[in-house]
């Protein structure tokens, strides 16, 4: 059942209006989801992963452009060295200032640059979809914890109602025992039943507190006794199960869910990886240019040309066209291709797993919807019958027609049926909403 409930609100996303975490009072489901999305650290990691992939894309695109760098150096030489003025070996101190500029442009790199850009673009889109899937996962977890609180609240209400009934009946029985109309054993049986009901209330209160604590921690909010949720009214009338079957729902769902799209893009990115690896076997062509000049301190030589004149006179330029042909790379290139092909196969397997999981989830939701509808209808009839049976048992007990044990059996049967009805109602409503989600319909309570 929890799996069905978890799938609800998978496509909910962010609500339109912000919510302050300091707001007092009960939180609605929309507010809980919003707070969880704002505070979740895993979502922040996914957002940073997207930024990182965008930086990789920018870097890949930049490989098409020429690189450019400049540099300068200054220093002195002592001892025997070549005099840059006379071009002879001399033993003296010589000062110099060197400036240079370099540029390089890849002309052909075996298609690696273009395929790297396409792979980076695919990775960016995949991470966007993964970010959307992360939001859905956070919403799923929040909805699950929200539902746990709602169920715990319903169980506490039932336990309190049962305890109230036991107390009222015990008070009547005590009066009847004092009047001699009923035996003391009936009073003792009801006292034992009330003690049991009190324990059930305590357990239900503890379960509710734990459920509230789990939700509060998931929202990254400090837990207080005032933390609580606003449980919506669930309407069963008008809910209909999709009649076109699992195949139709699956065909719609696989076209809209982000995890399916991300799995498809994973194969596409792996294809580009294979092309990049194969590109290492092809020659590469590169164009480079260089500009160099220097200034030499010629004070010791008797004359010194101005700085700018020396730079102008010593200016030199160079341009080169380089061709690199891979002959043997110690099997590195071959290993890269093999790893890239393995990665593509792994991506194919991941896509199959995603689609299989989606199909199984839809099958489970579809089957559960039908089962929940039948269970709800049966539970509704059962509660109506047991309410009348309990009313009659209560009247008969008060006049001594049945003993306390028979009365307790009728009471327990009624409250168990009420609990089953609540459970069936929740399951039926959320099962139908899950199928609506897979069909791309707006999800509202």
C-alpha positions in Angstrom: 0.0 0.0 0.0 2.8 2.4 0.9 4.3 2.0 -2.6 1.0 3.1 -4.1 0.7 6.0 -1.8 4.3 7.0 -2.5 3.7 7.4 -6.2 1.0 9.9 -5.6 2.1 13.5 -6.3 5.1 12.2 -8.3 4.4 15.0 -10.8 3.4 17.5 -8.2 6.5 19.7 -8.3 6.9 23.1 -6.7 3.9 25.0 -5.5 3.4 28.5 -6.9 3.5 30.3 -3.6 6.4 30.3 -1.1 5.9 29.2 2.5 7.7 30.5 5.5 9.2 27.8 7.7 8.3 29.8 10.8 4.6 29.8 10.0 2.7 28.6 13.0 -0.3 26.2 12.8 -0.9 23.0 10.9 0.9 22.4 7.6 -0.9 21.3 4.5 0.6 18.7 2.2 1.6 21.3 -0.4 3.4 23.3 2.3 5.2 20.2 3.6 6.4 19.4 0.1 7.6 23.0 -0.5 9.6 23.0 2.8 11.2 19.7 2.0 12.2 20.9 -1.4 13.7 24.1 0.0 15.7 22.3 2.8 16.8 19.0 1.2 20.5 18.7 0.9 20.4 16.0 -1.7 18.4 18.3 -4.0 21.1 21.0 -3.5 23.7 18.4 -4.6 21.7 17.7 -7.7 21.6 21.4 -8.5 25.3 21.6 -8.1 25.8 18.6 -10.3 23.8 20.5 -13.0 26.0 23.5 -12.6 29.1 21.3 -12.9 27.8 19.7 -16.1 27.1 23.2 -17.5 30.7 24.2 -16.8 31.9 21.1 -18.6 29.7 22.0 -21.6 31.3 25.5 -21.6 34.7 24.0 -21.5 33.9 21.6 -24.4 32.7 24.4 -26.6 35.8 26.4 -25.8 37.9 23.7 -27.4 36.8 24.9 -30.8 38.3 28.4 -30.2 41.9 29.3 -30.5 43.9 29.5 -27.3 46.0 32.6 -26.5 48.6 33.3 -23.9 51.2 35.9 -23.1 54.3 35.8 -21.0 57.2 37.9 -19.9 60.4 37.2 -18.0 63.4 39.2 -16.8 66.8 38.1 -15.4 70.5 38.2 -15.4 73.3 35.8 -16.5 76.8 35.5 -15.1 79.9 33.7 -16.3 80.5 32.4 -19.7 77.5 32.7 -22.0 76.5 33.9 -25.5 76.4 37.7 -25.8 73.0 38.3 -27.6 74.6 41.4 -29.3 77.8 40.0 -30.6 76.6 36.3 -30.6 80.0 35.4 -29.1 80.9 33.6 -25.9 81.9 36.1 -23.2 82.3 36.1 -19.5 80.3 39.0 -18.1 76.9 39.9 -16.5 74.1 40.2 -19.1 70.6 41.4 -18.2 67.5 40.7 -20.4 63.7 41.1 -20.6 61.8 38.6 -22.8 58.2 38.9 -24.0 56.2 36.3 -25.9 52.7 35.5 -27.1 51.4 32.1 -28.2 48.2 30.9 -29.9 47.0 27.5 -31.0 43.9 26.4 -32.9 42.8 22.8 -33.4 41.8 22.2 -37.0 40.9 18.5 -36.8 40.9 16.2 -33.8 39.2 13.1 -35.1 35.7 14.5 -34.3 36.5 14.4 -30.6 35.8 18.0 -29.9 32.4 18.0 -31.7 31.4 14.7 -30.0 32.5 16.0 -26.6 30.3 19.0 -27.1 27.3 16.9 -28.0 28.0 14.5 -25.1 28.2 17.5 -22.7 24.9 18.9 -24.0 23.3 15.6 -23.5 24.7 15.3 -20.0 23.4 18.8 -19.1 19.9 17.8 -20.2 20.2 14.5 -18.3 21.2 16.3 -15.2 18.2 18.6 -15.6 15.9 15.6 -15.8 17.7 14.0 -12.8 17.1 17.2 -10.9 13.4 16.9 -11.7 13.5 13.3 -10.6 15.2 14.3 -7.4 12.4 16.7 -6.7 9.9 14.0 -7.3 11.7 11.6 -5.0 11.7 14.2 -2.2 8.0 14.8 -2.8 7.4 11.1 -2.7 9.2 10.7 0.7 7.4 13.7 2.1 4.0 12.4 0.9 4.8 9.1 2.5 5.6 10.6 5.8 2.6 12.9 5.6 0.3 9.9 5.0 1.9 8.1 7.9 0.8 11.0 10.1 -2.7 11.0 8.7 -3.1 7.3 9.3 -1.7 7.6 12.8 -4.2 10.4 13.5 -7.1 8.3 12.2 -6.0 5.3 14.3 -5.8 7.6 17.4 -9.3 8.9 16.7 -10.6 5.3 16.5 -8.8 4.3 19.7 -10.2 7.4 21.6 -13.7 6.6 20.3 -13.4 3.0 21.4 -12.2 4.1 24.9 -15.0 6.6 25.2 -17.6 3.9 24.4 -15.9 1.6 27.0 -16.0 4.2 29.7 -19.7 5.0 29.0 -20.6 1.4 29.1 -18.6 0.8 32.3 -20.4 3.6 34.1 -23.8 2.1 33.1 -22.7 -1.3 34.2 -21.5 -0.1 37.6 -24.9 1.3 38.2 -26.6 -1.9 37.1 -24.3 -4.0 39.3 -25.0 -1.8 42.3 -28.8 -2.2 41.6 -28.2 -6.0 41.3 -29.3 -6.2 37.7 -25.9 -7.5 36.4 -23.2 -9.7 38.0 -19.9 -8.2 39.2 -18.1 -10.3 36.5 -19.6 -8.1 33.8 -18.1 -5.0 35.5 -14.7 -6.7 35.8 -14.7 -7.7 32.2 -15.5 -4.1 31.1 -12.8 -2.7 33.4 -10.3 -5.0 31.7 -11.6 -3.9 28.3 -11.2 -0.3 29.3 -7.6 -0.9 30.4 -6.9 -2.5 27.1 -8.5 0.5 25.3 -6.4 2.9 27.3 -3.2 1.1 26.3 -4.3 1.2 22.7 -4.8 5.0 23.0 -1.3 5.3 24.5 0.2 3.2 21.7 -1.7 5.2 19.1 -0.5 8.5 20.6 3.1 7.2 20.5 2.8 6.1 16.9 1.4 9.5 16.0 4.2 11.3 17.8 6.8 9.2 16.0 5.1 9.8 12.6 5.1 13.6 13.3 8.7 13.4 14.3 9.8 11.6 11.2 8.0 14.2 9.0 9.5 17.1 10.9 13.0 15.7 10.5 12.5 15.1 6.8 11.5 18.8 6.5 14.6 19.8 8.5 12.5 21.6 11.0 13.0 21.5 14.8 10.4 19.2 16.3 7.9 20.6 18.8 4.7 19.4 20.3 2.8 22.0 18.2 4.1 20.5 14.9 1.1 19.0 13.1 -0.5 18.7 9.7 -3.8 19.7 8.1 -5.5 16.5 6.9 -7.6 17.1 3.7 -11.0 15.7 3.2 -10.9 12.8 0.8 -13.9 12.3 -1.5 -14.6 8.9 -2.9 -17.6 9.7 -4.9 -16.8 10.3 -8.6 -13.5 8.5 -8.6 -13.1 6.2 -11.6 -10.4 3.7 -12.6 -8.9 4.0 -16.0 -10.6 1.4 -18.2 -8.2 1.2 -21.1 -5.8 -1.0 -19.2 -2.1 -1.1 -18.2 -0.7 -0.9 -21.8 -2.4 2.4 -22.4 -1.3 3.9 -19.1 2.3 2.7 -19.7 2.4 4.2 -23.2 1.4 7.6 -21.8 3.7 7.4 -18.7 6.9 6.5 -20.5 6.6 9.7 -22.6 6.3 12.1 -19.6 8.3 10.8 -16.7 11.8 12.4 -16.3 13.5 9.2 -15.3 12.6 7.5 -18.6 13.8 10.5 -20.6 17.0 10.6 -18.6 17.6 6.9 -19.3 17.2 7.4 -23.0 19.7 10.4 -23.0 22.1 8.2 -21.0 22.3 5.9 -24.1 22.8 8.8 -26.4 25.6 10.2 -24.2 27.3 6.8 -24.2 27.1 6.8 -28.0 29.0 10.0 -28.1 31.5 8.5 -25.7 32.1 5.7 -28.2 32.7 8.2 -31.0 35.1 10.2 -28.9 37.1 7.0 -28.1 37.2 6.0 -31.8 38.4 9.5 -32.6 41.7 8.8 -30.8 42.7 6.5 -33.7 42.5 9.3 -36.3 45.2 11.9 -37.1 44.9 15.4 -35.5 45.9 18.7 -37.2 46.8 21.8 -35.2 47.8 25.3 -36.2 50.0 27.4 -33.8 51.6 30.8 -33.9 54.3 32.5 -31.8 55.6 36.0 -31.3 58.8 36.7 -29.4 61.0 39.7 -28.6 63.5 40.7 -26.0 65.5 43.5 -24.5 69.2 43.2 -23.5 71.0 45.4 -21.0 74.0 46.6 -23.1 75.4 49.1 -20.5 78.6 47.1 -20.2 79.1 47.1 -23.9 79.3 50.9 -24.1 75.9 51.6 -25.8 72.3 50.9 -24.9 69.4 51.0 -27.4 66.0 52.2 -26.0 63.7 49.5 -24.7 61.0 49.8 -27.4 63.6 50.0 -30.2 65.2 46.7 -29.0 61.8 45.1 -28.8 61.0 46.2 -32.4 64.4 45.1 -33.7 64.4 41.8 -32.0 60.8 40.9 -32.9 60.4 37.4 -34.4 57.2 35.5 -35.5 56.6 31.9 -36.2 53.6 29.8 -37.5 53.4 26.1 -37.5 51.0 23.5 -38.8 51.3 20.3 -36.9 50.1 16.8 -37.8 49.9 14.0 -35.3 49.3 10.4 -36.5 48.7 7.8 -33.8 50.6 4.6 -34.6 50.8 2.7 -31.4 49.6 3.9 -28.0 50.2 0.8 -25.8 46.6 -0.3 -26.3 45.3 2.8 -24.5 43.1 3.9 -27.4 41.7 0.4 -27.9 41.0 0.1 -24.2 39.2 3.4 -24.2 36.9 2.2 -27.0 36.2 -1.0 -25.2 35.3 0.9 -22.0 33.0 3.2 -24.0 31.2 0.3 -25.5 30.7 -1.3 -22.1 29.3 2.0 -20.8 26.9 2.1 -23.6 25.7 -1.4 -22.8 25.3 -0.5 -19.2 23.2 2.5 -20.2 21.0 0.2 -22.2 20.5 -2.0 -19.2 19.7 1.0 -17.1 17.0 2.1 -19.5 15.5 -1.4 -19.5 15.5 -1.4 -15.7 13.7 2.0 -15.6 11.1 0.9 -18.1 10.5 -2.4 -16.3 10.2 -0.7 -13.0 7.7 1.8 -14.5 5.6 -1.0 -16.0 5.6 -3.0 -12.7 4.6 0.1 -10.8 1.7 0.7 -13.1 0.6 -2.9 -12.9 0.7 -2.8 -9.1 -1.2 0.5 -9.1 -3.8 -0.8 -11.5 -4.3 -4.0 -9.6 -4.4 -2.2 -6.2 -6.9 0.3 -7.5 -9.4 -2.5 -8.3 -8.7 -4.4 -5.1 -9.0 -1.2 -3.0 -12.3 -0.3 -4.7 -13.8 -3.7 -3.8 -12.3 -3.5 -0.3 -13.8 -0.1 0.3 -17.3 -1.1 -0.9 -17.2 -4.2 1.2 -15.9 -2.3 4.2 -18.6 0.3 3.9 -21.3 -2.4 4.0 -19.6 -4.2 6.8 -19.5 -1.0 9.0 -23.1 -0.3 8.3 -24.1 -3.8 9.4 -21.9 -3.9 12.4 -23.1 -0.5 13.6 -26.6 -1.9 13.8 -25.3 -5.1 15.4 -23.4 -3.1 18.0 -26.5 -0.9 18.7 -28.6 -4.0 19.3 -25.9 -5.6 21.4 -25.6 -2.5 23.6 -29.3 -2.6 24.3 -29.4 -6.3 25.0 -26.4 -5.9 27.4 -28.0 -3.1 29.3 -31.0 -5.4 30.0 -28.9 -8.4 30.8 -29.7 -10.4 27.7 -26.0 -10.9 26.8 -22.9 -10.9 29.0 -19.9 -8.5 28.8 -17.8 -10.8 26.7 -20.4 -10.9 23.9 -20.8 -7.1 24.2 -17.0 -6.7 23.8 -16.9 -8.9 20.8 -19.6 -6.7 19.1 -17.7 -3.6 20.1 -14.3 -4.8 18.8 -15.9 -6.0 15.6 -17.3 -2.5 14.9 -14.1 -0.6 15.6 -12.0 -3.1 13.6 -14.4 -2.6 10.7 -14.1 1.2 11.0 -10.3 1.0 10.9 -10.4 -1.2 7.8 -12.8 1.2 6.2 -10.5 4.2 6.8 -7.5 2.2 5.4 -9.5 1.0 2.3 -10.7 4.6 1.7 -7.2 6.0 1.7 -5.8 3.2 -0.5 -8.6 3.5 -3.0 -8.3 7.3 -3.4 -4.6 7.3 -3.7 -4.6 4.3 -6.1 -6.8 6.2 -8.5 -4.7 9.3 -8.2 -1.6 7.4 -9.0 -3.2 6.2 -12.3 -4.2 9.8 -13.0 -0.6 10.8 -12.5 0.6 8.2 -15.0 -1.9 9.6 -17.5 -0.6 13.1 -17.0 -3.7 14.5 -15.4 -3.6 17.3 -12.8 -3.5 15.8 -9.3 -5.7 17.4 -6.7 -7.3 16.1 -3.6 
